[in-house]
């Protein structure tokens, strides 16, 4: 089982440390594609036009400089770089050693720059969304859909806690795909997706069927959990 997460827009860059090593990242088959995106960002620069192309709000245009420092900026583990509601609820720091090891094996974080990474991958901070349209590459969701299919399609069940923009970047095989939706406001949706991802990391052994994934959700939310569809399967959990 793999747990698919979106990145967070909010990030906490490391203040010191070694820069990123492209070749050390998980899924080395994606190295060339990752560097293509980085080169396109370097070509765009940090101008107002670049901010518009990437979709960065006017008040945060200074964050574009991160995209020009990928080779030199201190890198940090993805688990430390990504912050926000979902990752706070995942609470990797609060897990015991065995749970953190399972999280490292089971969690995949999708990224407009890196395609997909694991929690332990040391990556440079950046500002980019999957909906961006880059010169020479086009829309990133379409670009990554082509790159990721051969890398990720094998394996067991995929429990998908991603937002729609990142679902567009890669769609698992329908018969093994569980899409997690949350009734209620966006803030609570992110929180409960993080809670569910944490429960799946704590589950031992890993769920190997739709019924076992449902059991994990029901153990937390009881009868308020529902599942629909024959592939992809839609698992709905409450916002409370």
RODOMAR-504095 format. One line per field, with one value per residue: residue number from 1; residue in one letter; x, y, z of N, C-alpha, C in turn. Coordinates in steps of 0.02 Angstrom, whole numbers, always signed. Example, Ala and Ser with C-alpha at 12.3 -4.5 7.8 and 13.67 -1.06 7.14 Angstrom:
BEGIN
num	c(1,2)
residuo	c(A,S)
nu	c(+660,+642)
nv	c(-284,-112)
nw	c(+390,+354)
cau	c(+615,+684)
cav	c(-225,-53)
caw	c(+390,+357)
cu	c(+660,+645)
cv	c(-165,+2)
cw	c(+390,+394)
# end
This chain:
BEGIN
num	c(1,2,3,4,5,6,7,8,9,10,11,12,13,14,15,16,17,18,19,20,21,22,23,24,25,26,27,28,29,30,31,32,33,34,35,36,37,38,39,40,41,42,43,44,45,46,47,48,49,50,51,52,53,54,55,56,57,58,59,60,61,62,63,64,65,66,67,68,69,70,71,72,73,74,75,76,77,78,79,80,81,82,83,84,85,86,87,88,89,90,91,92,93,94,95,96,97,98,99,100,101,102,103,104,105,106,107,108,109,110,111,112,113,114,115,116,117,118,119,120,121,122,123,124,125,126,127,128,129,130,131,132,133,134,135,136,137,138,139,140,141,142,143,144,145,146,147,148,149,150,151,152,153,154,155,156,157,158,159,160,161,162,163,164,165,166,167,168,169,170,171,172,173,174,175,176,177,178,179,180,181,182,183,184,185,186,187,188,189,190,191,192,193,194,195,196,197,198,199,200,201,202,203,204,205,206,207,208,209,210,211,212,213,214,215,216,217,218,219,220,221,222,223,224,225,226,227,228,229,230,231,232,233,234,235,236,237,238,239,240)
residuo	c(X,X,X,X,X,X,X,X,X,X,X,X,X,X,X,X,X,X,X,X,X,X,X,X,X,X,X,X,X,X,X,X,X,X,X,X,X,X,X,X,X,X,X,X,X,X,X,X,X,X,X,X,X,X,X,X,X,X,X,X,X,X,X,X,X,X,X,X,X,X,X,X,X,X,X,X,X,X,X,X,X,X,X,X,X,X,X,X,X,X,X,X,X,X,X,X,X,X,X,X,X,X,X,X,X,X,X,X,X,X,X,X,X,X,X,X,X,X,X,X,X,X,X,X,X,X,X,X,X,X,X,X,X,X,X,X,X,X,X,X,X,X,X,X,X,X,X,X,X,X,X,X,X,X,X,X,X,X,X,X,X,X,X,X,X,X,X,X,X,X,X,X,X,X,X,X,X,X,X,X,X,X,X,X,X,X,X,X,X,X,X,X,X,X,X,X,X,X,X,X,X,X,X,X,X,X,X,X,X,X,X,X,X,X,X,X,X,X,X,X,X,X,X,X,X,X,X,X,X,X,X,X,X,X,X,X,X,X,X,X)
nu	c(+42,+24,+27,-36,+9,-21,+94,+137,+91,+148,+311,+457,+608,+775,+903,+1037,+1160,+1197,+1185,+1056,+1067,+1038,+1046,+1027,+895,+739,+669,+759,+745,+676,+761,+812,+695,+660,+766,+745,+630,+684,+778,+691,+631,+740,+761,+647,+667,+654,+561,+420,+341,+375,+321,+185,+171,+194,+100,+111,+59,+54,+105,+194,+299,+435,+471,+503,+638,+690,+679,+786,+894,+914,+1022,+1111,+1052,+1024,+975,+834,+749,+603,+499,+524,+528,+401,+261,+110,-70,-108,+14,+46,-54,-20,+95,+232,+342,+287,+271,+320,+478,+460,+340,+376,+468,+384,+306,+400,+417,+289,+228,+206,+249,+184,+247,+266,+391,+480,+413,+383,+418,+495,+469,+594,+681,+803,+774,+777,+706,+566,+457,+315,+177,+69,-15,+51,+118,+254,+392,+440,+402,+267,+103,+122,+57,+20,+145,+208,+121,+154,+284,+275,+197,+257,+340,+269,+160,+158,+132,+36,-113,-170,-190,-266,-238,-229,-250,-353,-274,-154,-193,-215,-89,-49,-133,-180,-193,-361,-431,-360,-361,-397,-487,-483,-602,-665,-798,-851,-768,-620,-506,-530,-538,-407,-344,-405,-371,-234,-238,-293,-194,-92,-147,-146,-10,+22,-40,-20,-8,+15,-134,-211,-318,-473,-571,-492,-429,-543,-577,-477,-512,-641,-614,-578,-678,-797,-966,-985,-909,-900,-902,-888,-913,-830,-702,-608,-613,-712,-683,-763,-744,-790,-786,-762)
nv	c(-60,+111,+280,+425,+591,+770,+909,+1040,+1211,+1300,+1311,+1265,+1316,+1250,+1324,+1307,+1192,+1052,+1068,+1009,+845,+791,+660,+581,+570,+483,+371,+377,+373,+483,+590,+662,+723,+803,+892,+954,+1030,+1114,+1184,+1253,+1338,+1415,+1481,+1560,+1648,+1775,+1875,+1990,+1941,+1807,+1773,+1786,+1685,+1571,+1582,+1646,+1739,+1920,+1974,+1879,+1865,+1870,+1744,+1677,+1680,+1568,+1470,+1490,+1451,+1317,+1232,+1272,+1307,+1265,+1099,+1005,+871,+809,+788,+883,+1001,+1024,+1099,+1140,+1113,+978,+907,+936,+863,+735,+718,+667,+676,+639,+504,+334,+243,+131,+164,+280,+226,+146,+248,+312,+214,+201,+325,+440,+595,+711,+825,+979,+1014,+906,+792,+661,+620,+544,+546,+555,+608,+728,+887,+1040,+1201,+1277,+1367,+1328,+1271,+1133,+1168,+1257,+1326,+1297,+1363,+1270,+1153,+1149,+1123,+1073,+966,+882,+854,+783,+675,+595,+558,+490,+375,+251,+233,+219,+130,-6,-119,-122,-70,+100,+235,+381,+541,+663,+831,+897,+953,+884,+754,+754,+742,+612,+460,+321,+140,+100,-2,-22,+93,+208,+344,+474,+571,+713,+765,+931,+1086,+1159,+1171,+1076,+965,+948,+925,+803,+716,+710,+652,+526,+476,+463,+362,+256,+239,+195,+74,-99,-261,-182,-122,-231,-240,-169,-177,-184,-60,+18,-28,+32,+167,+162,+126,+245,+340,+273,+231,+337,+333,+302,+207,+208,+160,+62,+67,+198,+186,+275,+343,+411,+519,+595,+772,+800)
nw	c(+0,-41,+11,-49,-53,-64,-91,+26,+16,+104,+171,+264,+253,+271,+371,+365,+300,+189,+9,-105,-176,-328,-377,-267,-234,-211,-334,-453,-590,-625,-625,-737,-787,-677,-676,-796,-768,-671,-748,-834,-742,-705,-825,-831,-724,-596,-617,-631,-733,-728,-606,-635,-731,-657,-563,-440,-301,-293,-173,-132,-216,-192,-155,-269,-290,-231,-327,-406,-337,-319,-332,-236,-114,+60,+88,+148,+235,+156,+244,+341,+270,+210,+278,+371,+377,+342,+355,+486,+550,+510,+586,+599,+685,+805,+797,+837,+821,+735,+671,+603,+515,+437,+382,+302,+206,+152,+118,-13,-81,-189,-310,-396,-443,-413,-451,-381,-212,-68,+112,+175,+82,+41,-4,-100,-57,-143,-258,-334,-428,-474,-576,-656,-809,-901,-999,-1141,-1081,-1045,-973,-807,-743,-849,-902,-796,-785,-893,-858,-737,-745,-785,-678,-558,-568,-531,-391,-235,-159,-181,-83,-91,-47,-107,-174,-308,-413,-405,-419,-554,-604,-595,-612,-523,-558,-585,-518,-402,-332,-209,-176,-64,+13,+102,+198,+215,+268,+190,+273,+376,+296,+248,+370,+415,+313,+337,+466,+434,+348,+442,+526,+436,+420,+546,+549,+559,+502,+339,+258,+141,+58,-2,+96,+212,+212,+231,+358,+437,+427,+481,+611,+667,+632,+635,+592,+509,+399,+225,+71,-105,-278,-405,-445,-494,-314,-198,-47,+86,+221,+379,+423,+554)
cau	c(+0,+57,-15,-18,-5,+1,+141,+105,+115,+193,+372,+504,+675,+831,+945,+1105,+1166,+1220,+1135,+1024,+1100,+984,+1052,+1011,+823,+702,+647,+811,+724,+646,+811,+815,+634,+665,+814,+712,+587,+729,+806,+638,+623,+797,+749,+595,+694,+612,+528,+347,+313,+384,+271,+120,+172,+192,+40,+129,+26,+98,+137,+243,+344,+504,+484,+529,+711,+706,+683,+851,+946,+904,+1087,+1153,+1016,+1025,+919,+807,+704,+535,+458,+537,+516,+329,+224,+41,-122,-105,+76,+40,-96,+20,+134,+285,+384,+254,+269,+377,+527,+431,+290,+412,+497,+329,+287,+451,+405,+221,+204,+235,+227,+187,+277,+271,+462,+515,+372,+362,+474,+479,+478,+664,+721,+826,+759,+783,+641,+547,+389,+289,+116,+60,-53,+92,+135,+323,+418,+473,+375,+194,+71,+161,+18,+26,+215,+222,+80,+193,+345,+263,+158,+299,+377,+227,+100,+160,+122,-28,-165,-150,-238,-251,-260,-208,-297,-368,-219,-102,-222,-207,-20,-43,-192,-164,-240,-426,-454,-322,-358,-446,-485,-509,-635,-686,-855,-840,-725,-554,-458,-542,-523,-335,-327,-426,-329,-173,-253,-302,-127,-57,-175,-122,+61,+24,-71,+28,+23,-18,-195,-200,-381,-516,-603,-445,-423,-605,-574,-436,-552,-698,-588,-573,-739,-856,-1015,-988,-868,-935,-861,-928,-877,-796,-635,-580,-658,-714,-692,-782,-740,-819,-739,-753)
cav	c(+0,+176,+336,+480,+656,+830,+948,+1098,+1274,+1328,+1272,+1290,+1300,+1243,+1384,+1287,+1122,+1036,+1075,+948,+802,+764,+588,+545,+568,+422,+367,+409,+377,+549,+643,+703,+763,+853,+944,+993,+1080,+1163,+1226,+1298,+1389,+1460,+1522,+1609,+1698,+1796,+1937,+1991,+1896,+1739,+1764,+1775,+1620,+1518,+1591,+1668,+1802,+1978,+1984,+1826,+1860,+1861,+1672,+1651,+1674,+1499,+1429,+1503,+1431,+1246,+1197,+1298,+1316,+1207,+1052,+973,+816,+830,+787,+945,+1059,+1036,+1112,+1155,+1076,+905,+878,+940,+807,+674,+718,+618,+681,+606,+432,+297,+226,+84,+200,+325,+184,+128,+309,+322,+165,+203,+391,+474,+664,+734,+892,+1007,+1016,+842,+736,+626,+607,+513,+591,+563,+639,+795,+928,+1113,+1237,+1303,+1393,+1305,+1231,+1085,+1199,+1304,+1312,+1319,+1363,+1209,+1095,+1151,+1116,+1024,+905,+839,+832,+731,+616,+553,+534,+450,+314,+191,+229,+207,+90,-71,-117,-140,-19,+170,+274,+446,+599,+723,+878,+883,+972,+833,+694,+761,+726,+539,+423,+250,+92,+113,-56,-20,+165,+231,+417,+495,+637,+733,+811,+991,+1141,+1141,+1163,+1012,+913,+937,+895,+734,+676,+698,+603,+460,+454,+441,+298,+206,+226,+158,+9,-153,-251,-133,-146,-264,-243,-112,-187,-169,+13,+42,-43,+83,+228,+150,+125,+314,+379,+231,+223,+397,+320,+267,+194,+201,+151,-1,+80,+206,+183,+340,+335,+476,+523,+658,+826,+808)
caw	c(+0,-42,+30,-94,-22,-99,-51,+57,-10,+155,+179,+314,+227,+317,+374,+349,+281,+122,-43,-130,-225,-371,-386,-205,-223,-230,-404,-494,-660,-635,-618,-797,-789,-624,-696,-849,-736,-639,-802,-857,-691,-711,-885,-814,-679,-540,-636,-622,-783,-702,-553,-667,-765,-607,-522,-372,-283,-295,-109,-117,-274,-169,-148,-332,-287,-212,-387,-438,-290,-306,-329,-182,-51,+106,+78,+208,+220,+136,+305,+377,+226,+202,+340,+356,+413,+330,+383,+559,+571,+501,+648,+594,+745,+861,+786,+863,+769,+687,+632,+557,+462,+392,+345,+251,+153,+124,+98,-70,-87,-258,-313,-463,-462,-406,-473,-320,-167,-3,+170,+194,+30,+56,-62,-93,-58,-209,-262,-398,-421,-528,-630,-694,-879,-907,-1068,-1162,-1045,-1046,-907,-769,-729,-908,-906,-746,-800,-939,-826,-676,-756,-784,-615,-500,-579,-499,-318,-207,-158,-178,-44,-121,-7,-143,-202,-379,-457,-403,-449,-627,-622,-602,-591,-513,-587,-554,-473,-339,-315,-160,-171,+1,+14,+169,+199,+256,+247,+165,+328,+407,+247,+250,+435,+420,+268,+374,+519,+403,+327,+503,+546,+389,+437,+610,+539,+546,+437,+295,+226,+77,+23,+9,+161,+265,+213,+261,+429,+469,+432,+526,+679,+691,+621,+643,+538,+467,+340,+171,+12,-166,-340,-416,-470,-427,-256,-164,+25,+116,+294,+402,+437,+626)
cu	c(+43,+6,+8,-39,+13,+57,+103,+133,+163,+252,+416,+574,+726,+874,+1017,+1105,+1188,+1165,+1108,+1069,+1045,+986,+1035,+936,+793,+679,+697,+793,+694,+697,+813,+754,+636,+711,+787,+668,+630,+758,+754,+626,+680,+789,+697,+622,+645,+576,+453,+313,+319,+333,+202,+117,+164,+130,+55,+94,+76,+136,+190,+292,+416,+522,+510,+604,+733,+716,+749,+909,+943,+970,+1128,+1118,+1023,+963,+895,+761,+635,+489,+466,+520,+442,+296,+151,-6,-115,-44,+78,+0,-61,+66,+188,+329,+354,+249,+328,+421,+498,+380,+323,+443,+442,+307,+336,+440,+339,+200,+243,+205,+237,+208,+281,+343,+493,+475,+342,+424,+448,+496,+551,+708,+739,+820,+767,+714,+629,+478,+362,+227,+107,+21,-13,+106,+204,+347,+455,+446,+300,+166,+103,+122,+22,+96,+229,+180,+117,+253,+331,+231,+201,+335,+334,+173,+100,+148,+52,-79,-135,-205,-221,-281,-242,-266,-302,-310,-166,-127,-212,-137,-8,-104,-174,-211,-306,-446,-418,-316,-414,-438,-519,-539,-660,-745,-837,-790,-656,-504,-467,-527,-448,-315,-345,-391,-262,-182,-258,-235,-87,-82,-151,-49,+68,-2,-18,-7,-15,-82,-180,-264,-421,-550,-556,-431,-484,-605,-533,-475,-609,-676,-583,-641,-803,-901,-1020,-946,-909,-887,-906,-882,-840,-726,-635,-634,-655,-731,-705,-779,-767,-765,-726,-706)
cv	c(+63,+230,+397,+546,+713,+863,+1002,+1161,+1307,+1281,+1305,+1272,+1293,+1306,+1369,+1214,+1114,+1050,+1007,+911,+769,+688,+548,+536,+501,+428,+403,+413,+445,+606,+690,+749,+819,+910,+985,+1048,+1134,+1211,+1276,+1354,+1440,+1507,+1576,+1665,+1715,+1863,+1933,+1945,+1823,+1724,+1750,+1706,+1563,+1523,+1610,+1734,+1859,+1987,+1933,+1816,+1848,+1787,+1641,+1642,+1603,+1455,+1438,+1480,+1356,+1209,+1217,+1304,+1255,+1163,+1026,+916,+843,+833,+851,+1007,+1076,+1044,+1128,+1105,+1001,+875,+885,+881,+740,+663,+664,+617,+645,+531,+398,+275,+181,+119,+247,+285,+163,+189,+322,+274,+177,+270,+417,+545,+687,+807,+915,+1010,+946,+782,+700,+612,+570,+561,+604,+594,+711,+839,+1002,+1145,+1268,+1334,+1375,+1263,+1187,+1114,+1246,+1279,+1340,+1317,+1299,+1146,+1092,+1144,+1059,+961,+856,+812,+775,+668,+568,+521,+482,+383,+251,+181,+203,+154,+23,-64,-136,-84,+51,+208,+347,+503,+665,+768,+867,+899,+919,+765,+695,+741,+651,+505,+349,+204,+93,+60,-57,+50,+183,+307,+438,+565,+649,+781,+872,+1039,+1117,+1129,+1095,+955,+897,+902,+821,+689,+661,+647,+533,+433,+429,+372,+242,+189,+185,+87,-43,-220,-200,-163,-174,-271,-180,-117,-168,-94,+44,+29,+9,+147,+220,+148,+194,+350,+338,+229,+283,+389,+284,+257,+181,+186,+85,+8,+140,+205,+250,+328,+403,+471,+590,+710,+835,+756)
cw	c(+0,-27,-10,-63,-70,-60,-14,+24,+39,+166,+231,+291,+282,+315,+355,+330,+209,+70,-66,-179,-266,-373,-324,-194,-243,-302,-450,-568,-677,-635,-678,-801,-737,-645,-755,-820,-704,-691,-828,-807,-694,-771,-871,-770,-623,-553,-621,-672,-761,-649,-582,-699,-716,-563,-450,-357,-279,-229,-92,-173,-253,-163,-213,-331,-267,-274,-423,-395,-274,-298,-268,-114,-6,+94,+146,+188,+202,+197,+346,+335,+221,+270,+321,+389,+404,+363,+459,+585,+561,+560,+648,+657,+804,+853,+820,+805,+715,+642,+582,+500,+412,+351,+289,+192,+116,+94,+37,-73,-159,-260,-385,-488,-464,-431,-414,-278,-106,+53,+187,+141,+49,-7,-47,-93,-127,-204,-331,-385,-482,-587,-673,-764,-892,-980,-1083,-1130,-1051,-976,-869,-753,-788,-916,-858,-757,-846,-904,-772,-689,-752,-718,-558,-508,-544,-424,-298,-214,-152,-142,-57,-80,-42,-162,-277,-425,-460,-425,-525,-649,-627,-573,-583,-552,-550,-503,-406,-311,-268,-153,-106,-5,+85,+163,+242,+227,+228,+221,+361,+360,+248,+315,+437,+370,+302,+430,+489,+379,+386,+525,+500,+400,+500,+602,+523,+556,+395,+266,+156,+36,+38,+78,+218,+269,+247,+337,+467,+479,+482,+599,+709,+687,+623,+581,+493,+404,+288,+112,-47,-224,-344,-443,-517,-373,-220,-91,+56,+191,+317,+416,+511,+654)
# end
